[in-house]
Amino acid sequence: LPVALFIVDPKKERIAVAEARKISIPIVAIVDTNCDPDEIDYVIPGNDDAIRAIKLITSKIADAIMEGKETLSKVAAEEAEKTAVEEKIQQEEAGVTE
């Protein structure tokens, strides 16, 4: 299952909104004045009909996702390196005390 759902027009994609709500998937959506923001977990106020607005917002969302994935990868690599160093230190200490 996805961690979250990004929707451009919640009114048009009402079935996707309903299904995501059923299985507790958080919804991020561009919400225009003709939509009910109460059904959306993370509201992005904007014009969901204008192509330029949609392109701008979706590109920013995509950039943020890519940046988040890069950061997550770096953190995971740092944690793995830290764990490896700690294990090496423990092995060296165990070798000294034996």
N, C-alpha and C positions, 0 to 999 in steps of 0.2 A: 504494500500500500504506500502511496505517496505520503511524504511528511507534511506537505501543504498543497493547496490548490490555488493557482493564479487564474483569475477570470477577468476578462475585459468588460463584458456586459452581463451582469448578474440577472437582469430581467430576461434577456434572450437565452441565457444558459441556466434557467431556473431548475431544470432537471438535475444538472450537475451540482448546483447548490444544495438541492434537497438530498441528493445521494451522499454528498460529502458531510452534510450535517448528521445524517443517519449514523454514519460510522465515525463521527468525531474527527474528521480531517479539518484542520484549520483552513479558512478561506481568506485569501488576499484578493481584493478586487478593486477595479476602477469603478467607482460608483458615481453615476450621474444623478441629476435631480429627479429623474423618473424611476429611481430604484429605491428599495427599502434597505437602508444601511444596517438595520437591526439583525438581518440574516447573515451579515458579513463580520468575520472576526477582526480583520485588519482592512480598514477602509482607506482607499486612495481617492480623494475627491478629484474628479476630472471628467472631461467630455469623452464619453465612450463611443462617440459617433465620428469624431474627427480623426482622420488617418494620421495626421502629424502628431496629435496629442498621444494617440495610441503608440506610435513608433517611439516617441520620446520616453514615455513611461516604461514600455516593455524593454527598451534597450537599457534603461537604468536598472530595472529589476534584474535583467540578465547579467549585467556587469556586477551587480551586488552579489549575485549567486556565485559567479566565477571567483570573485574576490574572497568570498566566504569559504569556498572549496580550497583555494590556495592557502588561506590562513589555517584551515583545518589540517591540511596536509603538512604544513610547516610545524604546527603544534604536535602532531602525531610523530613526526620525525624527531623533534626535540625530545619528546617523552621517551621514544625508543632509545635514543642516544643516552639520555640520562639513566635509564634502566640498565643499559649495557655497562655504563661506567660504574654504577653502584654494584652490579653483579661482579665486575672485575675486582673492585675494591674488596668485596666480601670474600672472593676466592683468594686474593692475595693475603688477606688477614687470616683466613682459615689455614693457608699454607704456612704462615709464620708461626701460628700457635700449635701446630701439630708436631 
